Amino acid sequence: MVLENGLEKCNCKKKSCVRHGNCAECLKYHNENSKYLPYCKRHKKKKDGLLQN
């Protein structure tokens, strides 16, 4: 089963969250009750020098 993040495993940092691994419920919660995007939908930030060739 592929999740919203494109992986087979939830990559959210909050392992103890009751919605961990349940994408539909997590997305619904964040759309209705939170001003933040779910972890899997946030834009990734580059740290200086780490991803440069």
N, C-alpha and C positions, 0 to 999 in steps of 0.2 A: 504494500500500500504506500503510495507516494503522498506526502503531506503538502501543504501550501508552500513550504519553503523549498520544495523540489527534492527533498531528501526523504529517506524512509524513517528517519528519526527526528524528533523535535529538538531543535537547537537552542531553545530558550534556556537562559541561565537559571531561572527559578524552578528548580526540580521539585520543590514541595508545593507548587501551585496546583490547585484542584483542576485547572484546565490544561495542565501540561500534557501535550500529545493529542489534545482534542482541538483541532484547528477551527472548526466551525464555531464551537462554543467560545473559544478564545477571541476570534475575530469579532463575534457579536458583542462580547463584553467590552472590548476596546473601542468599538464604534459607539456604543451606548453610554459607557460609564467612565471612560478614561480619555484624557487629553493626549495621551501618547499612543503611538503605533505599537503593535506587538513586536517583540524582539525580531522575529523573522522577517518583518516588513520594513524595518528601519534601514536607512542608508548607512552603509558601512563607511567608517572614517579611516583614512590612511594615516598612519603615523609616519612622521618624517624619516625618510631614508630606508624604511623597511622593505618597500616593494619596488624599489628602483633598481634598474640593471646597471 
